[in-house]
Amino acid sequence: LRVRAFCIDSSETPQDLSNGDKDILRALCIDPSNIEFWRSEVQAHAAKILDLRSEVWISLWTALRTIESIGYWVPGHVLKPEARSLQQFLADAIPALREVLWLKSRKAPLHCENNADAVVSMHQGTVAALLSNIVANAGKHGKATALQITTAIREQDAQLIIEDDGSGFPLDIAERMYEPEFSGGGSSGLGLADADKRMAMIGGSIYAKGYEGLVSQKNAEGRGAKFTLTLPRVNEL
């Protein structure tokens, strides 16, 4: 345990290791006189393992959400919405979305101001898949350094508002981004394909504005992108 703690806590120095610790290191074929190099190697490999774990988690989460939403393209299949608390949905989604953004930008934090809650009618796979794609695009294409998700509750519906401080996008891209195979940044163009139609099928809508997001230094408009997903509220008895 002492040797493990030494690897994790960079504030510890080789002088903090006891003779017993050094004996354990020698038993592991590690030269105590070269302990700093060994620790740096351990930390580098640990970082790679954490990255791989994140990628696996994101892949599994994205795959499950995609499987749930892929029914849109299956002839005759009906997407069946369910009553879901926005707070509960975001609690499940935010950890994976943070990892998606981190892998795409390596520096953009994701803040979630989800202090407003309501029970809405949603198809989790559809909404989660769209959120994942919006967040990934913000990091990859928008070069965002910050992203924020907020909730807004209205009388008949509730909104998930996603804003970033990236480069945004002009009106012509906003008008075409839901077309299959259209891409403003060299991708497949399938991530947001028919997003408006999928949202309509579950009683909601998606609205994109290229320069109404967070304050940005990456374009002349001074604002990043903003997406608003609107979902109908369910009567809470």
Long-range contacts (C-beta under 8 A, 24 or more apart in sequence): 3-28, 6-35, 6-39, 7-39, 7-42, 7-43, 7-46, 10-39, 10-43, 51-103, 54-99, 54-102, 54-103, 55-103, 57-96, 57-99, 58-96, 58-99, 58-100, 58-103, 61-96, 61-128, 61-132, 62-96, 62-100, 62-129, 62-132, 64-125, 65-124, 65-125, 65-128, 65-129, 65-132, 66-125, 66-129, 67-125, 68-123, 68-124, 68-125, 68-126, 68-128, 68-129, 69-123, 69-125, 69-126, 69-128, 69-129, 69-198, 70-125, 71-125, 72-126, 72-194, 72-197, 72-198, 72-201, 79-123, 79-125, 79-126, 79-198, 79-201, 79-202, 80-123, 81-121, 81-122, 81-123, 81-202, 81-203, 82-121, 82-122, 82-123, 82-124, 83-119, 83-120, 83-121, 83-234, 84-119, 84-120, 84-121, 84-122, 84-124, 85-117, 85-118, 85-119, 85-120, 86-114, 86-116, 86-117, 86-118, 86-119, 86-120, 86-151, 86-158, 86-160, 87-114, 87-117, 89-122, 89-124, 89-127, 89-128, 90-114, 90-149, 90-151, 90-160, 93-128, 93-131, 94-149, 96-132, 97-131, 97-132, 97-135, 97-149, 100-132, 100-135, 100-136, 100-139, 101-135, 101-136, 101-138, 101-139, 101-144, 101-147, 102-139, 103-139, 104-135, 104-136, 104-138, 104-139, 104-140, 105-138, 105-139, 105-140, 105-143, 105-144, 105-145, 107-145, 108-138, 108-139, 108-144, 108-145, 108-146, 108-147, 108-164, 109-146, 109-147, 110-135, 110-147, 110-148, 110-149, 111-146, 111-147, 111-148, 111-149, 112-148, 112-149, 112-150, 113-148, 113-149, 113-150, 113-151, 114-149, 114-150, 114-151, 115-151, 116-150, 116-151, 116-152, 116-153, 116-158, 117-151, 117-153, 118-151, 118-153, 118-158, 118-233, 118-236, 119-233, 119-234, 119-236, 120-157, 120-158, 120-231, 120-232, 120-233, 120-234, 121-202, 121-203, 121-204, 121-231, 121-232, 121-233, 121-234, 122-202, 122-204, 122-231, 123-201, 123-202, 126-198, 126-199, 126-201, 126-202, 127-160, 127-202, 127-204, 127-229, 127-231, 130-192, 130-195, 130-198, 130-199, 130-206, 130-229, 131-160, 131-162, 131-229, 133-191, 133-192, 134-162, 134-192, 134-227, 135-162, 136-191, 137-185, 137-191, 137-192, 138-162, 138-164, 138-166, 138-224, 138-225, 139-166, 140-185, 140-187, 141-166, 141-167, 141-184, 141-185, 141-187, 142-166, 142-167, 142-168, 142-169, 142-218, 142-224, 142-225, 143-167, 143-218, 144-224, 146-214, 147-214, 148-214, 153-233, 154-233, 155-233, 156-232, 156-233, 157-204, 157-230, 157-231, 157-232, 157-233, 158-230, 158-231, 158-233, 159-228, 159-229, 159-230, 159-231, 160-228, 160-229, 160-231, 161-226, 161-227, 161-228, 161-229, 162-226, 162-227, 162-228, 162-229, 163-212, 163-213, 163-214, 163-224, 163-225, 163-226, 163-227, 164-213, 164-214, 164-216, 164-224, 164-225, 164-226, 165-213, 165-214, 165-215, 165-216, 165-217, 165-218, 165-224, 166-213, 166-216, 166-218, 166-224, 166-225, 167-216, 167-218, 167-219, 167-224, 168-210, 168-211, 168-213, 168-216, 168-218, 168-219, 168-221, 168-223, 168-224, 168-225, 169-210, 169-225, 170-210, 171-210, 173-210, 174-208, 174-209, 174-210, 177-208, 178-206, 199-229, 199-230, 202-231, 203-231, 203-232, 204-229, 204-230, 204-231, 204-232, 205-229, 205-230, 206-230
